[in-house]
Amino acid sequence: MHAELHKPARLQYWSAGHTADERGIIEFDTLEDAITFAMTQNPANRELAWARTASGQVLSPEQIAALWEVSVSH
């Protein structure tokens, strides 16, 4: 996963009711940037961020939070 941190990623927000809007995808230069954005922004105070790595792996909100914890602890 650490190799993915410096590759492009996409972030998408889902509502608590698990509805996704394809128009809401945000492209980032790096997964690291996407994680930072997901953990520091809170659209509508209830949406959940999901990420897709350059290799196509989907990261859940819990996985994003875990990666964030690792990055801020270093």
Residue, then its C-alpha position, 0 to 999 in steps of 0.5 A: m500500500h505504501a507504494e500507492l501513496h505517491k501515485p494518483a488516486r480518486l476520492q468519492y463521497w457516499s451519503a450515510g444511505h450509501t448513495a454515490d454520485e459519479r459526478g462527485i469524484i475528485e482526482f488527486d495527484t497522490l493517494e496521500d493528498a486524497i487521504t489528507f483531504a478526506m480526513t480534513q474535509n467533511p462535506a455535508n457533515r455526514e458523507l463518507a469518503w472512499a478512495r480508489t488507488a492507481s492500481g484500482q484497489v478501493l479503500s473504505p473509510e476505515q482504511i483511509a482513517a488507518l492510513w491517516e493515523v500512520s501518516v500523522s504519527h510519523 
